[in-house]
């Protein structure tokens, strides 16, 4: 078992030295907080991670949820976790005072989430509850707020998001769940929902489902979807007509029950309460989904962090062979594998993915805070557009690169990595769902190229270029970083050229051809974006090294950031050239044309 799951020193460095999170305290909404408040909240999360979550990592994975007589039984440590975060106020940390929260920035909330998930991602219950409660506070009636939000944020009641149906998958316009209006304004709901994370369990007193369905007579497609609160237990104490049809047994994240739920199966009497206006449900739910996409990115980075810490510890301790230049010295002791170049390459890659992802997620979370809390409307809109543009990347890169990162963690362990003796085999299983959660990589890529890049006639892209240029200019003033400022400038120029090329394809009206390689475009955009984040990290590290009072440990810490930036620019950023070659290629491979038959 590894002894660490994240690096608090790096998290603090990225929050403050790189992104100046405490500057958010200058905004009136956050004025009651400062860097000390942020530290206390992170200390609380780390304590819960150390004492409740990390010690139960393997136990939660090996003792899967079970459906017994219609009820879901989960590992008892889940209750201790929910009680702990409820008592610590972590569920409500970034809610307003009015809604029972602490009014902390999402920037800090994301760091808290990263810490907890890195400790044990098999306890992924709380994020869904917080997201559901936030949606009720935003769009629900006063009655719904009073009835549900406080209990949800206390950790006593579970919240869920019920979208997917067996026949619809990600195509939400094809859902069949339906709601019938009753005389008293209450609705009766029928339908099936699948893959509902934490859809029921015995470590909470109630489950509050947020369900999308179509009211009888509503328009077809996405325009006719409404959103409902469907509690497991009704206000009068009676059980609602919600059935646990079954539990999906998964590759990873086995501690969280993924439920198949039936609504109205027993007596056609599933009570549902409308949230907001009729036929506006999908737009409401997108609020939760967009926040959840940042949360999924945090999850990918957190699991990759835990795997990196485990493989780093192993590489320092595991002796094997000698330096390649000293192979003949068979009488000399074997060396720790961390000294071998290929192992160092894999460790550099993991470090680059984890810390680059944390930086991007901190950037995006700060954009969220600024877009909601700045007083100047023009500035709010600027950060809103940046948030919209980067959210698909913040969801996708930590998850997709995180899978590859943990694959390298397994490789560092060699044969032991494939066994249950060490946790990386679990992390490898656990992270694989993250590129699928909240819109697959393909869907995120379609969103990026098909919507976000085109948004406001490319204004968001212009704003991002401005932000990257600021980083390039700062790095250009630091002799050691000047070459990398040039490399990032070249990468941005290449991204701009391939974007212009794809816009010409879009102008032909052939949408399928335009978006056929959107996932490759996502790769190019992501690598350029993470390079930007690493140059920001290097700028902060270089500035820190100017302090004559730093000790040897601090110096080594800061130099490691610059070295990892160099690794990313030399090993990862060049991959964009291959992707761009394909994106500029006129040969059509994957798009069906005319009467062309499938070749598979």
C-alpha positions in Angstrom: 0.0 0.0 0.0 1.3 3.5 -0.9 1.7 6.0 1.9 0.7 9.1 -0.1 -2.1 9.9 -2.5 -1.4 13.5 -3.4 1.3 16.2 -2.9 -0.2 19.0 -0.7 2.8 21.2 -1.3 2.3 21.2 -5.0 -1.5 21.8 -4.6 -0.8 24.8 -2.4 1.9 26.1 -4.9 -0.5 25.8 -7.9 -3.4 27.5 -6.0 -1.4 30.5 -4.7 1.9 30.9 -6.5 0.6 30.0 -9.9 -3.0 31.2 -9.8 -3.2 33.6 -6.8 -6.4 32.0 -5.5 -6.5 34.3 -2.4 -6.9 37.3 -4.8 -10.6 36.2 -5.0 -11.0 37.5 -1.5 -11.0 41.0 -2.9 -14.4 40.3 -4.4 -17.3 41.3 -2.1 -18.9 37.9 -2.3 -15.7 36.2 -0.9 -14.6 39.0 1.3 -15.0 37.0 4.5 -12.2 34.6 3.4 -8.5 34.7 2.9 -5.6 32.4 2.3 -5.8 31.1 5.9 -9.5 30.2 5.5 -8.6 28.3 2.3 -5.8 26.5 4.2 -8.1 25.5 7.0 -10.7 24.0 4.6 -8.0 22.0 2.7 -6.5 20.9 6.1 -10.0 19.5 6.9 -10.3 17.7 3.6 -6.8 16.2 4.0 -7.6 15.0 7.5 -10.8 13.2 6.3 -8.8 11.8 3.5 -6.1 10.5 5.8 -8.3 9.1 8.5 -11.6 7.9 6.9 -11.0 7.5 3.2 -7.5 6.4 2.2 -7.4 3.6 4.9 -10.5 2.1 3.3 -9.4 2.3 -0.4 -9.0 -1.4 -0.9 -11.9 -2.4 1.4 -14.5 -0.3 -0.5 -13.3 -1.7 -3.8 -13.4 -5.3 -2.7 -16.7 -5.2 -0.9 -19.1 -4.1 -3.7 -22.6 -2.8 -3.1 -25.2 -5.5 -3.0 -29.0 -5.5 -3.6 -30.6 -7.3 -0.7 -34.4 -7.6 -0.6 -34.7 -4.5 -2.8 -32.3 -2.4 -0.7 -28.7 -1.4 -1.5 -26.0 -2.3 1.0 -22.7 -0.5 0.7 -19.5 -0.5 2.7 -20.1 1.0 6.2 -17.2 3.4 5.8 -19.3 5.4 3.4 -21.5 6.5 6.3 -18.5 7.7 8.2 -17.3 9.6 5.2 -20.7 11.3 4.6 -21.0 12.2 8.2 -17.4 13.7 8.3 -17.8 15.9 5.2 -21.3 17.0 6.4 -20.0 18.0 9.8 -17.0 19.7 8.3 -19.2 21.7 6.0 -17.4 20.5 2.9 -20.6 19.7 1.0 -21.8 23.2 1.3 -18.5 25.0 1.2 -19.1 26.9 -2.1 -22.8 27.5 -1.5 -24.1 31.0 -0.5 -24.8 31.9 3.1 -28.4 32.1 2.2 -28.4 28.5 1.1 -26.6 27.3 4.2 -23.0 27.4 2.7 -19.7 29.1 3.5 -19.5 31.1 0.3 -16.1 29.8 -0.6 -14.8 30.0 -4.2 -15.2 27.0 -6.5 -11.5 27.3 -6.9 -11.1 26.1 -3.4 -13.9 23.6 -3.8 -12.2 22.0 -6.7 -9.0 21.6 -4.6 -11.0 20.1 -1.8 -12.6 17.6 -4.3 -9.2 16.7 -5.7 -7.9 15.9 -2.2 -10.9 13.8 -1.3 -11.1 11.9 -4.5 -7.3 11.2 -4.6 -7.8 9.6 -1.1 -10.6 7.3 -2.2 -12.5 7.7 -5.4 -14.7 4.7 -4.4 -16.5 7.2 -2.2 -17.8 9.4 -5.0 -21.2 10.1 -3.4 -20.9 13.8 -2.3 -20.3 15.6 -5.6 -23.6 14.3 -6.9 -25.4 15.5 -3.8 -23.8 19.0 -3.9 -24.6 19.3 -7.6 -28.2 18.3 -7.1 -28.7 20.6 -4.2 -27.2 23.5 -6.1 -29.7 22.9 -8.9 -32.6 23.0 -6.5 -31.4 26.2 -4.9 -31.1 27.8 -8.4 -34.3 26.8 -10.0 -36.5 25.1 -7.3 -39.4 26.7 -5.4 -38.9 27.9 -1.9 -40.8 24.9 -0.7 -38.4 22.5 -2.5 -35.4 24.4 -1.1 -36.7 24.3 2.4 -37.6 20.6 2.2 -34.4 19.2 0.6 -31.3 21.3 0.5 -30.3 21.5 4.2 -30.6 17.7 4.6 -28.6 17.1 1.4 -25.8 19.4 2.4 -25.6 17.8 5.9 -24.6 14.5 4.2 -27.7 12.8 5.6 -29.6 12.7 2.2 -28.1 11.6 -1.1 -28.7 13.5 -4.3 -28.6 11.9 -7.8 -28.8 13.0 -11.5 -31.1 10.7 -13.6 -30.6 11.2 -17.3 -29.6 8.1 -19.1 -32.2 5.5 -20.3 -31.6 2.1 -21.9 -32.6 3.1 -25.4 -31.3 6.7 -25.4 -27.8 6.7 -24.0 -26.2 10.1 -24.5 -29.1 11.1 -26.9 -31.2 12.8 -24.3 -33.8 14.1 -26.8 -34.8 10.4 -27.2 -35.8 9.8 -23.6 -39.1 8.0 -22.9 -39.6 8.8 -19.2 -43.0 10.7 -18.9 -44.8 12.7 -16.3 -48.6 13.1 -15.9 -50.0 16.2 -14.2 -52.3 15.5 -11.2 -55.1 17.8 -10.0 -53.1 19.1 -7.1 -50.1 20.2 -9.2 -48.0 17.1 -8.4 -46.9 14.8 -11.2 -46.8 11.1 -11.5 -43.7 9.8 -13.3 -43.0 6.6 -15.2 -39.9 5.3 -16.9 -36.5 3.7 -16.5 -33.1 5.2 -15.8 -29.7 3.5 -15.9 -26.2 4.0 -14.7 -27.4 6.2 -11.8 -24.4 6.6 -9.5 -25.3 6.4 -5.8 -28.9 5.8 -6.9 -29.6 4.2 -3.6 -27.7 3.0 -0.5 -28.1 2.3 3.2 -25.7 5.0 4.4 -28.2 7.8 4.0 -31.7 8.5 5.3 -33.3 9.5 1.9 -32.3 9.8 -1.8 -33.3 12.8 -3.8 -33.4 12.0 -7.5 -33.3 14.8 -10.1 -35.0 13.2 -13.1 -35.6 14.5 -16.6 -38.8 13.4 -18.2 -41.4 14.6 -20.8 -44.7 15.9 -19.6 -47.6 14.3 -21.5 -48.3 16.4 -24.5 -44.9 18.2 -24.5 -43.0 18.8 -27.7 -40.8 16.0 -29.0 -37.0 16.3 -28.8 -35.0 18.3 -26.3 -37.4 21.2 -26.3 -40.0 19.1 -24.4 -37.9 17.9 -21.5 -38.8 18.9 -17.9 -36.9 18.4 -14.6 -38.4 16.8 -11.5 -37.4 16.1 -7.9 -38.3 12.5 -7.1 -37.6 11.5 -3.5 -37.2 8.0 -2.3 -39.2 8.8 0.8 -42.1 11.3 0.5 -42.6 14.2 3.0 -45.3 12.1 4.7 -42.7 9.4 5.5 -44.1 6.9 2.9 -41.9 5.2 0.3 -42.2 6.6 -3.2 -42.8 4.2 -6.1 -39.1 4.0 -7.0 -37.7 0.5 -7.6 -34.1 -0.7 -7.5 -34.2 -2.9 -10.6 -30.5 -3.8 -10.3 -26.9 -2.8 -9.8 -24.5 -2.7 -12.7 -21.2 -4.4 -11.7 -18.4 -2.3 -13.1 -14.8 -2.4 -14.1 -13.8 0.1 -11.5 -15.2 2.5 -8.9 -16.9 -0.5 -7.4 -17.7 1.2 -4.1 -20.4 3.4 -5.8 -23.6 1.6 -6.8 -24.5 2.3 -10.4 -28.2 1.7 -10.4 -30.9 0.7 -12.8 -34.0 2.5 -11.4 -37.7 2.0 -12.2 -40.1 4.9 -11.6 -43.8 4.0 -11.2 -43.2 0.3 -11.8 -45.2 -1.0 -8.8 -48.4 1.0 -8.8 -47.9 3.7 -11.4 -47.8 6.2 -8.5 -44.3 7.7 -8.4 -44.7 11.2 -7.1 -42.6 13.9 -8.8 -42.3 17.7 -8.2 -41.6 20.0 -11.1 -38.4 22.2 -10.8 -38.9 25.6 -12.4 -40.8 25.9 -15.7 -42.1 23.1 -17.9 -39.9 22.1 -20.9 -36.9 23.9 -19.5 -35.4 20.8 -17.8 -32.5 20.2 -20.1 -31.2 23.7 -19.9 -31.5 23.5 -16.1 -29.7 20.2 -16.0 -26.9 21.6 -18.2 -26.0 23.8 -15.2 -25.3 20.7 -13.2 -23.6 18.9 -16.1 -21.2 21.7 -16.8 -20.2 21.9 -13.2 -20.0 18.1 -13.1 -17.7 18.2 -16.2 -15.2 20.2 -14.2 -15.7 17.7 -11.3 -15.0 14.7 -13.6 -11.8 16.4 -14.7 -10.9 16.8 -11.1 -11.6 13.1 -10.6 -9.3 12.0 -13.4 -6.5 14.2 -12.1 -7.0 12.9 -8.5 -6.9 9.2 -9.4 -3.9 9.8 -11.6 -2.3 11.7 -8.7 -2.8 8.7 -6.3 -1.3 6.3 -8.9 1.7 8.6 -9.5 2.5 8.9 -5.8 2.3 5.1 -5.5 4.6 4.5 -8.5 7.0 7.2 -7.4 7.4 5.6 -4.0 7.9 2.2 -5.6 10.5 3.4 -8.0 12.5 4.9 -5.2 12.5 1.7 -3.2 12.7 -1.1 -5.9 16.2 -2.1 -6.7 16.8 -3.7 -10.1 19.9 -4.0 -12.4 22.6 -1.3 -12.8 23.0 1.9 -14.9 23.2 1.1 -18.6 26.8 2.4 -18.8 27.7 0.0 -15.9 26.0 -3.2 -16.9 29.2 -5.2 -16.7 29.7 -4.3 -13.0 27.7 -7.4 -11.8 29.3 -7.4 -8.4 28.0 -3.9 -7.6 24.6 -3.5 -5.9 21.5 -3.1 -7.9 20.2 0.4 -8.2 16.7 1.8 -7.5 14.7 1.8 -10.7 14.1 5.5 -10.5 17.6 5.9 -11.9 16.8 4.2 -15.2 16.0 6.6 -18.0 12.8 4.9 -19.2 11.4 4.7 -15.7 12.2 8.4 -15.2 10.4 9.2 -18.5 7.2 7.5 -17.2 7.5 9.3 -13.9 8.0 12.6 -15.7 4.9 11.9 -17.8 2.8 11.1 -14.8 3.9 14.2 -13.0 3.3 16.4 -16.0 -0.2 15.0 -16.5 -1.2 15.3 -12.9 0.2 18.8 -12.1 -0.7 20.2 -15.5 -4.2 19.0 -15.0 -4.5 20.5 -11.6 -3.3 23.8 -12.9 -5.9 23.8 -15.8 -8.7 22.8 -13.4 -7.7 25.6 -11.0 -7.6 28.0 -13.9 -11.1 27.0 -15.1 -12.5 27.0 -11.6 -11.2 30.5 -11.1 -12.8 31.6 -14.3 -16.1 30.2 -12.9 -15.7 32.3 -9.8 -14.9 35.4 -11.7 -17.7 34.9 -14.2 -20.2 34.7 -11.4 -18.8 37.2 -8.8 -17.2 40.1 -10.6 -19.2 43.2 -10.5 -18.3 44.5 -14.0 -20.6 42.8 -16.6 -18.1 43.0 -19.4 -15.4 41.3 -17.3 -17.9 38.6 -16.2 -18.7 37.9 -19.8 -15.0 37.6 -20.7 -14.4 34.9 -18.0 -17.7 33.2 -18.9 -16.5 32.8 -22.5 -13.1 31.5 -21.4 -14.9 29.1 -19.0 -17.2 27.8 -21.8 -14.3 27.3 -24.2 -12.0 25.5 -21.8 -14.5 23.3 -19.9 -14.5 20.5 -22.6 -10.7 20.4 -22.3 -10.7 20.5 -18.5 -13.1 17.5 -18.5 -11.2 15.6 -21.2 -7.5 16.0 -20.8 -7.2 14.9 -17.2 -9.2 11.8 -17.9 -7.8 10.7 -21.2 -4.2 11.5 -20.3 -4.9 10.2 -16.8 -5.7 6.8 -18.2 -2.3 6.8 -20.0 -0.6 8.1 -16.9 -1.9 5.3 -14.8 -1.0 2.8 -17.5 2.6 4.0 -17.0 2.2 3.7 -13.3 1.3 0.0 -13.7 4.4 -0.3 -16.0 6.7 1.2 -13.4 5.6 -1.6 -11.0 6.1 -4.2 -13.7 4.4 -7.5 -12.9 3.5 -6.3 -9.4 1.5 -3.6 -10.9 -0.9 -6.1 -12.4 -1.6 -7.7 -9.0 -3.7 -6.7 -6.0 -0.6 -6.3 -3.9 -0.4 -2.7 -4.9 -3.2 -0.1 -5.6 -2.3 0.9 -9.2 -4.4 -2.0 -10.7 -7.4 -0.5 -8.9 -6.6 3.0 -10.0 -6.3 1.8 -13.6 -9.7 0.2 -13.4 -11.2 3.2 -11.5 -10.1 5.9 -13.9 -11.4 4.2 -17.1 -14.9 5.5 -16.6 -13.9 9.2 -16.4 -13.5 9.7 -20.2 -17.2 8.4 -20.4 -18.8 10.3 -17.5 -20.7 13.5 -18.3 -20.3 13.3 -22.1 -17.7 11.0 -23.7 -14.5 12.3 -25.2 -16.2 12.3 -28.6 -19.1 14.4 -27.3 -16.7 16.9 -25.6 -14.7 17.2 -28.8 -17.8 17.9 -30.9 -18.8 20.5 -28.3 -15.3 22.1 -28.5 -15.0 22.3 -32.3 -18.6 22.4 -33.2 -19.8 25.0 -30.7 -17.2 26.6 -28.4 -14.6 27.5 -31.0 -17.4 29.1 -33.2 -18.9 30.9 -30.2 -19.5 34.6 -30.7 -17.6 34.5 -34.0 -14.5 33.2 -32.4 -14.3 35.8 -29.6 -13.5 33.1 -26.9 -10.5 31.9 -29.0 -9.3 35.5 -29.2 -9.6 35.9 -25.4 -7.7 32.7 -24.8 -5.0 33.8 -27.1 -4.7 37.0 -25.1 -4.3 35.0 -21.8 -1.7 32.8 -23.4 0.2 35.8 -24.7 0.5 37.2 -21.2 2.2 34.0 -20.1 4.5 34.0 -23.1 5.6 37.6 -22.5 6.4 36.9 -18.9 8.4 33.8 -19.8 10.2 35.7 -22.5 11.8 37.9 -19.8 13.3 34.9 -18.1 16.4 33.6 -19.9 15.9 30.0 -19.1 12.3 30.0 -20.2 12.7 32.1 -23.3 13.0 29.1 -25.7 9.8 27.6 -24.3 8.0 30.9 -24.7 8.9 30.6 -28.4 7.8 27.0 -28.6 4.4 27.8 -27.1 4.0 30.8 -29.5 4.6 28.4 -32.4 2.1 25.9 -31.0 -0.6 28.5 -30.7 0.1 29.6 -34.3 -0.2 26.0 -35.5 -3.5 25.6 -33.6 -4.8 28.8 -35.2 -3.9 27.6 -38.7 -5.6 24.3 -38.3 -8.6 26.0 -36.8 -8.9 28.3 -39.8 -8.6 25.3 -42.1 -11.4 23.5 -40.3 -13.6 26.6 -40.5 -13.3 26.5 -44.2 -14.5 22.9 -44.2 -17.4 24.0 -41.9 -18.3 26.7 -44.4 -19.0 24.0 -47.1 -22.0 22.9 -45.0 -20.6 19.3 -44.7 -21.0 19.1 -40.9 -20.1 15.4 -40.7 -16.8 16.0 -42.5 -16.1 19.1 -40.5 -16.4 17.3 -37.2 -15.2 13.8 -38.2 -11.8 14.3 -36.5 -13.0 16.5 -33.7 -11.3 14.2 -31.2 -7.9 14.8 -32.9 -8.5 18.5 -32.7 -9.2 18.1 -29.0 -5.8 16.4 -28.7 -4.1 19.4 -30.3 -6.0 22.0 -28.3 -5.4 20.1 -25.1 -1.6 19.7 -25.6 -1.3 23.4 -26.4 -3.4 24.3 -23.4 -1.5 22.2 -20.9 1.8 23.6 -22.4 0.4 27.0 -21.5 -0.3 25.8 -18.0 3.2 24.4 -17.6 4.8 27.6 -18.8 2.7 29.4 -16.1 3.9 27.0 -13.5 7.5 27.5 -14.7 7.1 31.3 -14.5 6.0 31.0 -10.9 8.9 28.6 -10.1 11.5 30.8 -11.7 10.2 33.8 -9.7 10.4 31.7 -6.6 14.0 30.8 -7.3 14.9 34.5 -7.2 14.3 34.5 -3.5 17.7 34.4 -1.9 16.2 33.0 1.3 14.9 29.7 0.0 16.5 26.5 1.4 17.8 23.5 -0.6 14.5 21.6 -0.4 12.5 24.6 -1.7 15.0 25.1 -4.5 14.8 21.4 -5.5 10.9 21.7 -5.5 10.9 24.7 -7.8 13.5 23.3 -10.1 11.5 20.2 -10.5 8.6 22.3 -11.8 10.8 23.8 -14.5 12.3 20.4 -15.4 8.8 18.9 -15.8 7.8 21.8 -18.0 10.8 21.1 -20.2 9.8 17.4 -20.4 6.2 18.3 -21.5 7.5 20.7 -24.2 10.0 18.2 -25.5 8.0 15.0 -25.2 4.3 15.9 -25.4 3.9 19.1 -27.3 5.6 17.8 -30.5 2.8 15.2 -30.8 0.6 18.0 -32.1 2.4 18.0 -35.4 1.2 14.5 -36.2 -2.4 15.3 -35.3 -2.3 18.5 -37.4 -1.0 16.5 -40.4 -4.1 14.4 -40.2 -6.4 17.3 -39.6 -5.0 19.1 -42.7 -5.3 16.0 -44.8 -8.0 16.0 -47.5 -8.4 12.3 -47.7 -11.7 11.2 -46.3 -11.4 7.9 -44.3 -14.1 7.7 -41.6 -17.1 9.4 -43.2 -19.6 7.3 -45.1 -20.2 8.7 -48.6 -23.2 8.0 -50.8 -23.8 4.3 -51.3 -20.5 3.3 -49.6 -20.8 0.1 -47.6 -19.4 -0.5 -44.2 -16.0 -2.2 -44.4 -15.7 -3.7 -41.0 
